[in-house]
């Protein structure tokens, strides 16, 4: 019985091979039309290919999109790093430009102070509670700094040296609340008008130039300089410009609000000055 089934399977296999070979040979003939069997086989194969092709295409497209996304992310990361480097570089360039301009202004100011002893100094300390009153610089008596010497920036006068140590000094600003902080000054014009800088108006951010003669004709925008008559500040240091002139409370004199030329809030470098004529007088007295 087993031999019969074995022979039967062998016979079926041989017949199938013969039919397949016959179909292949028949299909290789040059014919304009296909048999129904060939059409069936062909349509079946095409149908199966379409079923398999679409999922395969979707899977391939998915992995391709994932790959593109990964490349886009990496490129975005590189561009972001380059952008951050550019921003840092631009910031450094701007900082160097500002520092260069500040140092150039200091150099030009020192060259214009030929009649003065000019000592360049850098601000190294400032108390937040007394920001508008004092600051500390990195030059002291060992560098020639003395008490009451005038302190300026390239824009104008900012104050005077209040105290000195060997390697540093404390500067009192013009905006400090000190009644003894007086400066003999004059308003430049066809005829100079003299007065005293006494006090600072915080609301208007202006210095008060008092004791101006009641009949003096003063216009907005006139420039104010130190007169040198007080014996402390050298003559000719720029202070600021007149903003407004009003009568004092008694109507006997006038008060001018003077907009400081220098910025008292943001100070990095200063110049401490003393007239050379004072130095000569001190040497003659010795």
Buried (B, 14 or more C-beta within 10 A) or exposed (E): EEEEEEEEEEEEEEEEEEEEEEBEEEBEEEEEEEEEEBEEBEEEEEEEEEEEEEEEEEEEEEEEEEEEEEEEEEEEEEEEEEEEEEEEEEEEEEEEEEEEEBEEBBEEBBEEBEEBBBBBBEBEEBEEEEEBBBBBBBBBBEBEBBEBBBBBBBBBBBBBBBEBEEEBBBBBBBBBEBEEBBBBBBBBBEEEBBBBBBBBEEEEBBBBBBEBEEEBEBEEEBBBBBBBBBEBBBBBBBBBBBBEBEEEEEEEBBBBBBBBBBEBEEBEBBBBBBBBEBEEEEEEEE
